[in-house]
Structures are given as C-alpha cells and as structure tokens.
Amino acid sequence: MRPAPTPHASPAPSPCRACAVPTAMVALERVQSGAHYPSDVAAGAVIGLAGAWLTRHSLRVILRHWL
C-alpha cells in the first residue's frame, strides 16, 4: 500500500517515470528499424517490469518475515 502524498512531497518525477520516455522511444526505434519483433519488445518490457517489481518489494517481504 502506497502512503498518501503529503504537502511536502517532492515535485520531481520518480525515477521510473523519468526513465519511461527514453525506454519507450528506444523500444519503438528497435521495432521500427527491424532489429526486433514487437513481441520481443513486449516480452522484454514484461520481464523488466517484473524484475523491477521484485527488486522493489523483495526487501520489504524479507524484513517482514525475518524480523
């Protein structure tokens, strides 16, 4: 559960939002240039998002079960 934003929250975008635009641009360029099929790019995106989610949530799960 994500906490509600506070009035003192940073106006800067989160790192994932800052990386989303260039990542999408590279993915589209790879398909347009013929280097990859769209399914390759979609599968890579799913694997990347799953890895990011696991990385972000693994510490919380480990600490909750071990402490």
C-alpha positions as CSV (number, residue, x, y, z in Angstrom):
1,M,0.0,0.0,0.0
2,R,1.4,3.3,-1.0
3,P,1.1,6.2,1.5
4,A,-0.9,9.2,0.6
5,P,1.1,12.2,-0.8
6,T,1.9,14.9,1.7
7,P,2.0,18.6,1.0
8,H,5.8,18.4,1.3
9,A,6.2,15.8,-1.4
10,S,8.9,16.4,-4.0
11,P,7.6,17.9,-7.3
12,A,10.3,15.9,-9.1
13,P,9.2,12.9,-11.1
14,S,10.0,9.5,-9.8
15,P,13.0,7.7,-11.4
16,C,10.7,5.2,-13.1
17,R,8.7,8.0,-14.8
18,A,11.9,9.7,-15.8
19,C,13.1,6.5,-17.5
20,A,9.8,5.6,-19.1
21,V,10.0,8.0,-22.0
22,P,13.5,7.2,-23.3
23,T,12.8,3.5,-22.7
24,A,9.7,3.7,-24.9
25,M,11.5,5.7,-27.5
26,V,14.3,3.0,-27.8
27,A,11.7,0.2,-27.8
28,L,9.8,1.8,-30.7
29,E,13.0,2.5,-32.6
30,R,14.1,-1.1,-32.3
31,V,10.8,-2.3,-33.8
32,Q,10.8,0.4,-36.5
33,S,14.4,-0.4,-37.6
34,G,13.6,-4.1,-37.8
35,A,16.0,-5.1,-35.1
36,H,13.3,-6.8,-33.1
37,Y,9.7,-8.0,-33.5
38,P,7.0,-6.3,-31.4
39,S,6.6,-9.4,-29.4
40,D,10.3,-9.4,-28.4
41,V,10.0,-5.8,-27.2
42,A,6.7,-6.6,-25.3
43,A,8.3,-9.7,-23.7
44,G,11.4,-7.6,-22.7
45,A,9.1,-5.0,-21.1
46,V,7.2,-7.6,-19.1
47,I,10.4,-9.2,-17.9
48,G,11.9,-5.8,-17.0
49,L,8.8,-4.7,-15.1
50,A,8.6,-8.0,-13.2
51,G,12.3,-7.6,-12.2
52,A,11.8,-4.0,-11.1
53,W,8.7,-5.0,-9.0
54,L,10.6,-7.9,-7.4
55,T,13.6,-5.7,-6.6
56,R,11.4,-3.0,-5.1
57,H,9.3,-5.4,-3.0
58,S,11.7,-8.1,-2.0
59,L,13.4,-6.1,0.8
60,R,10.0,-5.4,2.4
61,V,9.0,-9.1,2.2
62,I,12.3,-10.3,3.6
63,L,12.3,-7.9,6.5
64,R,8.7,-8.7,7.4
65,H,9.3,-12.4,7.6
66,W,12.7,-12.3,9.2
67,L,12.2,-9.5,11.8
